Amino acid sequence: MFKQFIGWKFILVTIAVAIIVATIWFVSNLSAKIQDEERKKVATWVEAYRELLKATSDVNLNLATEIVTTNTTIPLIQTDASGNILDSRNIDTSKVAQNPTYLHEQLLSLKKQHPPFIIEVDTRNKIYNYVYYGDSLILKQVKYYPYIQLLVVALFIGAVLFGLSSTNRATQNLVWVGLAKETAHQLGTPLSSMEAWLEILRDNEANVPIVNELGKDLDRLKLITDRFSKIGSVPKLEEKDVVAQIQSMAAYIRRRAPQKVQISVHATEQELPVMISPPLFDWVIENLLKNALDAMEGKGKIDITIENHSAMVTIDVADTGKGIPKSHFDKIFKPGFSTKKRGWGLGLSLAKRIIEDYHRGRLSIKNSEVNKGTTFRIMLRK
């Protein structure tokens, strides 16, 4: 499915690029043709103006006047050799009336767009006028069209990719939820059988110490099964003391950690009530602590720091392990990613989902340095 999604992305991007390239090529040719036509129109207008200056008959005068007055789209400004404005066409007269410098500003703009046409007013005395012109509104719209289309295509492709991504993510979620619930269901039957066997073993007093330890492990398996069964369901959040909750889980991991590993819990308050789902929250803490143990390879220190802020509680889990390369920061929470030979690479992915989707908090890497350690941060709303 992931490969199929990537294939769709490639096809959509290819189509988008083809549309954009074709549009830019077409509009570029079209704007060049329009620009050439407008230059010819201005040249005709200049020639007609020359005829007006030297008209020898009424016919020539009428024809030249008609040509001069037909230009209603191309902005023109005529100046003398000193740059004084003599005449203007198709310039916003309301803005000219409101702003005395507007016409001069437009003249500077036209000078940058195209070279001027020269009108010989008096060749004997070397008196010349200059006609500056700019692009018509239609030509400007044609030039901006590719950018508008590019934006529309980008928005369309973005919407389609977002939809495909959401569908793909939803399908993955259903797969993981189904896997978790099926695992919980499959574990339920042997657990019930094991409970029955434990009751039989309790009848023999000699077995009591062994049965008690087996009972603890059985309770642990039941807790794990309960966690799996809650994946995908709406969790029941309860107000719990997060300090006591973390201390309990730290004590559990401490009993099972190597002797050369120290696990410490530091809190700014003795009690910090937060709305959590205890089984799922314990799962997150356990997962972070076990990852820290794996990273330290038998010796080191784990510090859990719980701080109270105005709107939230932060929990930092810091270890002195081998650290995480920065190149893995974006991958570490993705399903299936793991640097360990064993495991499915789902621990951190599920932990992040539990904190962010179920508790409306945040789980992230606060900092990490190779061969020095990693700090994960949990942020929970009060």
C-alpha positions as a Python dict, from the first residue, in 0.01 Angstrom:
ca = {
    (1, 'M'): (0, 0, 0),
    (2, 'F'): (283, 238, 85),
    (3, 'K'): (446, 173, -254),
    (4, 'Q'): (110, 230, -422),
    (5, 'F'): (76, 563, -238),
    (6, 'I'): (426, 666, -350),
    (7, 'G'): (330, 568, -705),
    (8, 'W'): (23, 792, -694),
    (9, 'K'): (232, 1078, -560),
    (10, 'F'): (478, 1039, -849),
    (11, 'I'): (197, 1030, -1107),
    (12, 'L'): (27, 1340, -962),
    (13, 'V'): (351, 1535, -942),
    (14, 'T'): (440, 1435, -1300),
    (15, 'I'): (99, 1548, -1427),
    (16, 'A'): (129, 1875, -1233),
    (17, 'V'): (476, 1945, -1374),
    (18, 'A'): (355, 1864, -1729),
    (19, 'I'): (58, 2103, -1690),
    (20, 'I'): (279, 2379, -1553),
    (21, 'V'): (546, 2340, -1824),
    (22, 'A'): (284, 2331, -2101),
    (23, 'T'): (106, 2635, -1957),
    (24, 'I'): (425, 2836, -1919),
    (25, 'W'): (530, 2750, -2276),
    (26, 'F'): (188, 2840, -2420),
    (27, 'V'): (151, 3163, -2220),
    (28, 'S'): (510, 3264, -2298),
    (29, 'N'): (444, 3232, -2671),
    (30, 'L'): (106, 3404, -2641),
    (31, 'S'): (243, 3696, -2439),
    (32, 'A'): (530, 3735, -2689),
    (33, 'K'): (279, 3756, -2975),
    (34, 'I'): (59, 4004, -2788),
    (35, 'Q'): (365, 4211, -2699),
    (36, 'D'): (473, 4215, -3063),
    (37, 'E'): (122, 4318, -3174),
    (38, 'E'): (114, 4597, -2917),
    (39, 'R'): (451, 4729, -3033),
    (40, 'K'): (318, 4735, -3391),
    (41, 'K'): (9, 4925, -3271),
    (42, 'V'): (225, 5179, -3092),
    (43, 'A'): (443, 5213, -3403),
    (44, 'T'): (126, 5276, -3608),
    (45, 'W'): (8, 5529, -3348),
    (46, 'V'): (344, 5711, -3364),
    (47, 'E'): (332, 5715, -3743),
    (48, 'A'): (-22, 5855, -3732),
    (49, 'Y'): (90, 6123, -3490),
    (50, 'R'): (369, 6217, -3730),
    (51, 'E'): (106, 6253, -4003),
    (52, 'L'): (-95, 6482, -3779),
    (53, 'L'): (206, 6710, -3744),
    (54, 'K'): (255, 6736, -4120),
    (55, 'A'): (-96, 6666, -4254),
    (56, 'T'): (-138, 6819, -4601),
    (57, 'S'): (-501, 6722, -4665),
    (58, 'D'): (-822, 6666, -4475),
    (59, 'V'): (-817, 6297, -4570),
    (60, 'N'): (-476, 6240, -4415),
    (61, 'L'): (-576, 6444, -4112),
    (62, 'N'): (-897, 6247, -4054),
    (63, 'L'): (-719, 5913, -4101),
    (64, 'A'): (-438, 6005, -3864),
    (65, 'T'): (-682, 6137, -3605),
    (66, 'E'): (-885, 5816, -3622),
    (67, 'I'): (-574, 5600, -3572),
    (68, 'V'): (-454, 5811, -3278),
    (69, 'T'): (-791, 5796, -3100),
    (70, 'T'): (-843, 5420, -3148),
    (71, 'N'): (-576, 5330, -2893),
    (72, 'T'): (-778, 5264, -2576),
    (73, 'T'): (-571, 4990, -2410),
    (74, 'I'): (-198, 5063, -2434),
    (75, 'P'): (-67, 5325, -2187),
    (76, 'L'): (138, 5599, -2357),
    (77, 'I'): (326, 5905, -2236),
    (78, 'Q'): (483, 6158, -2474),
    (79, 'T'): (768, 6381, -2358),
    (80, 'D'): (1000, 6636, -2512),
    (81, 'A'): (1378, 6600, -2523),
    (82, 'S'): (1405, 6745, -2171),
    (83, 'G'): (1168, 6487, -2027),
    (84, 'N'): (872, 6720, -1982),
    (85, 'I'): (541, 6539, -2022),
    (86, 'L'): (344, 6666, -2320),
    (87, 'D'): (64, 6412, -2352),
    (88, 'S'): (-59, 6082, -2205),
    (89, 'R'): (-305, 5812, -2307),
    (90, 'N'): (-477, 5536, -2109),
    (91, 'I'): (-336, 5651, -1776),
    (92, 'D'): (-579, 5654, -1480),
    (93, 'T'): (-695, 6019, -1478),
    (94, 'S'): (-851, 5992, -1130),
    (95, 'K'): (-514, 5896, -982),
    (96, 'V'): (-343, 6172, -1178),
    (97, 'A'): (-588, 6422, -1027),
    (98, 'Q'): (-534, 6290, -673),
    (99, 'N'): (-156, 6256, -689),
    (100, 'P'): (54, 6522, -870),
    (101, 'T'): (352, 6284, -896),
    (102, 'Y'): (152, 5986, -1026),
    (103, 'L'): (211, 6068, -1394),
    (104, 'H'): (587, 6101, -1342),
    (105, 'E'): (590, 5770, -1153),
    (106, 'Q'): (413, 5605, -1445),
    (107, 'L'): (666, 5760, -1685),
    (108, 'L'): (954, 5602, -1490),
    (109, 'S'): (772, 5269, -1500),
    (110, 'L'): (717, 5289, -1877),
    (111, 'K'): (1082, 5377, -1938),
    (112, 'K'): (1182, 5049, -1772),
    (113, 'Q'): (944, 4840, -1984),
    (114, 'H'): (1024, 4927, -2346),
    (115, 'P'): (1255, 5155, -2549),
    (116, 'P'): (1078, 5471, -2670),
    (117, 'F'): (963, 5568, -3018),
    (118, 'I'): (1103, 5896, -3154),
    (119, 'I'): (884, 6157, -3325),
    (120, 'E'): (1064, 6413, -3543),
    (121, 'V'): (884, 6739, -3466),
    (122, 'D'): (1136, 6965, -3642),
    (123, 'T'): (1431, 6786, -3799),
    (124, 'R'): (1591, 7114, -3912),
    (125, 'N'): (1611, 7244, -3555),
    (126, 'K'): (1657, 6894, -3417),
    (127, 'I'): (1343, 6896, -3205),
    (128, 'Y'): (1229, 6548, -3111),
    (129, 'N'): (958, 6403, -2888),
    (130, 'Y'): (968, 6061, -2725),
    (131, 'V'): (678, 5818, -2684),
    (132, 'Y'): (705, 5570, -2396),
    (133, 'Y'): (458, 5285, -2371),
    (134, 'G'): (381, 4995, -2142),
    (135, 'D'): (200, 4663, -2143),
    (136, 'S'): (-178, 4668, -2165),
    (137, 'L'): (-392, 4525, -1887),
    (138, 'I'): (-468, 4217, -2097),
    (139, 'L'): (-97, 4146, -2151),
    (140, 'K'): (-28, 4185, -1778),
    (141, 'Q'): (-307, 3940, -1696),
    (142, 'V'): (-170, 3690, -1947),
    (143, 'K'): (177, 3718, -1791),
    (144, 'Y'): (41, 3656, -1438),
    (145, 'Y'): (-183, 3370, -1546),
    (146, 'P'): (84, 3092, -1513),
    (147, 'Y'): (152, 3191, -1152),
    (148, 'I'): (-219, 3179, -1068),
    (149, 'Q'): (-251, 2843, -1239),
    (150, 'L'): (61, 2720, -1059),
    (151, 'L'): (-99, 2813, -727),
    (152, 'V'): (-428, 2643, -820),
    (153, 'V'): (-251, 2326, -936),
    (154, 'A'): (-33, 2324, -622),
    (155, 'L'): (-341, 2359, -400),
    (156, 'F'): (-517, 2083, -593),
    (157, 'I'): (-221, 1846, -575),
    (158, 'G'): (-175, 1931, -207),
    (159, 'A'): (-541, 1854, -135),
    (160, 'V'): (-525, 1524, -324),
    (161, 'L'): (-200, 1419, -153),
    (162, 'F'): (-344, 1515, 185),
    (163, 'G'): (-652, 1306, 111),
    (164, 'L'): (-445, 1007, -1),
    (165, 'S'): (-215, 1044, 299),
    (166, 'S'): (-511, 1062, 538),
    (167, 'T'): (-668, 756, 380),
    (168, 'N'): (-338, 568, 393),
    (169, 'R'): (-287, 670, 757),
    (170, 'A'): (-642, 570, 849),
    (171, 'T'): (-592, 230, 687),
    (172, 'Q'): (-266, 180, 876),
    (173, 'N'): (-440, 277, 1199),
    (174, 'L'): (-710, 18, 1139),
    (175, 'V'): (-444, -248, 1075),
    (176, 'W'): (-256, -166, 1398),
    (177, 'V'): (-577, -147, 1602),
    (178, 'G'): (-696, -478, 1461),
    (179, 'L'): (-358, -638, 1533),
    (180, 'A'): (-357, -508, 1891),
    (181, 'K'): (-713, -624, 1965),
    (182, 'E'): (-655, -964, 1807),
    (183, 'T'): (-337, -1005, 2016),
    (184, 'A'): (-534, -920, 2333),
    (185, 'H'): (-806, -1166, 2234),
    (186, 'Q'): (-558, -1447, 2162),
    (187, 'L'): (-380, -1390, 2495),
    (188, 'G'): (-708, -1400, 2688),
    (189, 'T'): (-766, -1776, 2657),
    (190, 'P'): (-423, -1901, 2778),
    (191, 'L'): (-428, -1645, 3061),
    (192, 'S'): (-757, -1781, 3190),
    (193, 'S'): (-614, -2131, 3174),
    (194, 'M'): (-297, -2022, 3360),
    (195, 'E'): (-508, -1867, 3637),
    (196, 'A'): (-685, -2198, 3685),
    (197, 'W'): (-355, -2386, 3704),
    (198, 'L'): (-226, -2137, 3962),
    (199, 'E'): (-527, -2204, 4185),
    (200, 'I'): (-454, -2576, 4165),
    (201, 'L'): (-87, -2516, 4257),
    (202, 'R'): (-189, -2303, 4557),
    (203, 'D'): (-338, -2611, 4723),
    (204, 'N'): (16, -2732, 4789),
    (205, 'E'): (180, -2509, 5053),
    (206, 'A'): (525, -2602, 4927),
    (207, 'N'): (445, -2424, 4601),
    (208, 'V'): (336, -2093, 4762),
    (209, 'P'): (662, -1893, 4697),
    (210, 'I'): (673, -2009, 4337),
    (211, 'V'): (301, -1951, 4289),
    (212, 'N'): (331, -1595, 4425),
    (213, 'E'): (602, -1510, 4171),
    (214, 'L'): (405, -1675, 3893),
    (215, 'G'): (104, -1472, 4006),
    (216, 'K'): (300, -1149, 3966),
    (217, 'D'): (404, -1245, 3615),
    (218, 'L'): (48, -1346, 3534),
    (219, 'D'): (-80, -1010, 3659),
    (220, 'R'): (179, -847, 3438),
    (221, 'L'): (56, -1040, 3134),
    (222, 'K'): (-302, -944, 3217),
    (223, 'L'): (-198, -578, 3233),
    (224, 'I'): (-25, -603, 2894),
    (225, 'T'): (-335, -770, 2748),
    (226, 'D'): (-551, -492, 2891),
    (227, 'R'): (-326, -232, 2727),
    (228, 'F'): (-354, -398, 2389),
    (229, 'S'): (-732, -420, 2420),
    (230, 'K'): (-753, -45, 2482),
    (231, 'I'): (-573, 47, 2159),
    (232, 'G'): (-824, 204, 1922),
    (233, 'S'): (-1089, 250, 2191),
    (234, 'V'): (-1179, 581, 2351),
    (235, 'P'): (-965, 575, 2668),
    (236, 'K'): (-1115, 648, 3008),
    (237, 'L'): (-909, 930, 3152),
    (238, 'E'): (-886, 955, 3530),
    (239, 'E'): (-734, 1216, 3756),
    (240, 'K'): (-422, 1047, 3891),
    (241, 'D'): (-110, 1159, 4072),
    (242, 'V'): (140, 1141, 3789),
    (243, 'V'): (434, 1149, 4034),
    (244, 'A'): (314, 836, 4215),
    (245, 'Q'): (230, 672, 3883),
    (246, 'I'): (582, 726, 3748),
    (247, 'Q'): (750, 628, 4076),
    (248, 'S'): (558, 300, 4073),
    (249, 'M'): (666, 220, 3717),
    (250, 'A'): (1026, 327, 3791),
    (251, 'A'): (1031, 90, 4091),
    (252, 'Y'): (903, -194, 3872),
    (253, 'I'): (1174, -137, 3609),
    (254, 'R'): (1441, -80, 3876),
    (255, 'R'): (1386, -433, 4014),
    (256, 'R'): (1443, -578, 3670),
    (257, 'A'): (1727, -351, 3556),
    (258, 'P'): (2098, -447, 3573),
    (259, 'Q'): (2267, -360, 3904),
    (260, 'K'): (2491, -99, 3739),
    (261, 'V'): (2192, 104, 3620),
    (262, 'Q'): (2056, 380, 3846),
    (263, 'I'): (1699, 504, 3799),
    (264, 'S'): (1605, 828, 3978),
    (265, 'V'): (1280, 1025, 3990),
    (266, 'H'): (1286, 1400, 4061),
    (267, 'A'): (966, 1605, 4098),
    (268, 'T'): (905, 1971, 4175),
    (269, 'E'): (584, 1875, 4360),
    (270, 'Q'): (499, 1580, 4583),
    (271, 'E'): (169, 1534, 4402),
    (272, 'L'): (68, 1638, 4052),
    (273, 'P'): (-289, 1538, 3955),
    (274, 'V'): (-327, 1491, 3578),
    (275, 'M'): (-599, 1334, 3364),
    (276, 'I'): (-449, 1010, 3228),
    (277, 'S'): (-538, 655, 3133),
    (278, 'P'): (-323, 467, 3390),
    (279, 'P'): (-265, 144, 3189),
    (280, 'L'): (-174, 330, 2869),
    (281, 'F'): (34, 594, 3046),
    (282, 'D'): (228, 322, 3232),
    (283, 'W'): (292, 159, 2895),
    (284, 'V'): (452, 480, 2765),
    (285, 'I'): (677, 522, 3071),
    (286, 'E'): (773, 154, 3062),
    (287, 'N'): (857, 178, 2693),
    (288, 'L'): (1077, 485, 2741),
    (289, 'L'): (1258, 325, 3036),
    (290, 'K'): (1316, -1, 2850),
    (291, 'N'): (1451, 189, 2549),
    (292, 'A'): (1686, 374, 2783),
    (293, 'L'): (1805, 43, 2932),
    (294, 'D'): (1870, -98, 2585),
    (295, 'A'): (2065, 216, 2491),
    (296, 'M'): (2292, 194, 2798),
    (297, 'E'): (2380, -175, 2752),
    (298, 'G'): (2399, -273, 3120),
    (299, 'K'): (2533, 38, 3293),
    (300, 'G'): (2447, 404, 3326),
    (301, 'K'): (2190, 638, 3474),
    (302, 'I'): (1828, 724, 3400),
    (303, 'D'): (1686, 1048, 3539),
    (304, 'I'): (1312, 1114, 3529),
    (305, 'T'): (1232, 1480, 3595),
    (306, 'I'): (871, 1587, 3655),
    (307, 'E'): (803, 1961, 3649),
    (308, 'N'): (486, 2157, 3716),
    (309, 'H'): (406, 2450, 3484),
    (310, 'S'): (110, 2685, 3468),
    (311, 'A'): (-82, 2497, 3199),
    (312, 'M'): (98, 2163, 3174),
    (313, 'V'): (324, 1904, 3332),
    (314, 'T'): (651, 1806, 3164),
    (315, 'I'): (819, 1470, 3213),
    (316, 'D'): (1179, 1432, 3093),
    (317, 'V'): (1329, 1083, 3067),
    (318, 'A'): (1706, 1122, 3026),
    (319, 'D'): (1959, 841, 2989),
    (320, 'T'): (2336, 819, 2950),
    (321, 'G'): (2319, 574, 2662),
    (322, 'K'): (2456, 575, 2310),
    (323, 'G'): (2226, 854, 2187),
    (324, 'I'): (2030, 897, 1866),
    (325, 'P'): (2184, 1044, 1547),
    (326, 'K'): (2007, 1358, 1426),
    (327, 'S'): (1937, 1182, 1096),
    (328, 'H'): (1703, 948, 1289),
    (329, 'F'): (1505, 1219, 1470),
    (330, 'D'): (1230, 1224, 1206),
    (331, 'K'): (1218, 844, 1177),
    (332, 'I'): (1228, 738, 1541),
    (333, 'F'): (849, 761, 1591),
    (334, 'K'): (754, 595, 1262),
    (335, 'P'): (600, 244, 1280),
    (336, 'G'): (851, -27, 1196),
    (337, 'F'): (1164, 185, 1250),
    (338, 'S'): (1412, 26, 1489),
    (339, 'T'): (1788, 14, 1537),
    (340, 'K'): (1757, -307, 1740),
    (341, 'K'): (1777, -656, 1591),
    (342, 'R'): (1471, -772, 1785),
    (343, 'G'): (1129, -613, 1812),
    (344, 'W'): (881, -471, 1565),
    (345, 'G'): (975, -106, 1598),
    (346, 'L'): (628, -15, 1727),
    (347, 'G'): (708, 92, 2085),
    (348, 'L'): (782, 461, 2032),
    (349, 'S'): (519, 489, 1759),
    (350, 'L'): (249, 357, 1993),
    (351, 'A'): (384, 567, 2281),
    (352, 'K'): (357, 883, 2073),
    (353, 'R'): (6, 792, 1964),
    (354, 'I'): (-102, 725, 2322),
    (355, 'I'): (31, 1059, 2446),
    (356, 'E'): (-78, 1275, 2152),
    (357, 'D'): (-402, 1111, 2035),
    (358, 'Y'): (-542, 983, 2363),
    (359, 'H'): (-400, 1231, 2616),
    (360, 'R'): (-382, 1538, 2386),
    (361, 'G'): (-23, 1591, 2493),
    (362, 'R'): (308, 1572, 2315),
    (363, 'L'): (599, 1325, 2304),
    (364, 'S'): (923, 1436, 2142),
    (365, 'I'): (1301, 1413, 2157),
    (366, 'K'): (1414, 1704, 2373),
    (367, 'N'): (1779, 1649, 2291),
    (368, 'S'): (2020, 1371, 2203),
    (369, 'E'): (2391, 1340, 2145),
    (370, 'V'): (2570, 1034, 2015),
    (371, 'N'): (2762, 848, 2290),
    (372, 'K'): (2629, 1087, 2556),
    (373, 'G'): (2260, 1013, 2590),
    (374, 'T'): (1904, 1102, 2498),
    (375, 'T'): (1622, 1293, 2666),
    (376, 'F'): (1260, 1228, 2572),
    (377, 'R'): (1000, 1484, 2682),
    (378, 'I'): (634, 1422, 2757),
    (379, 'M'): (404, 1725, 2784),
    (380, 'L'): (62, 1672, 2944),
    (381, 'R'): (-215, 1923, 2988),
    (382, 'K'): (-347, 1970, 3338),
}
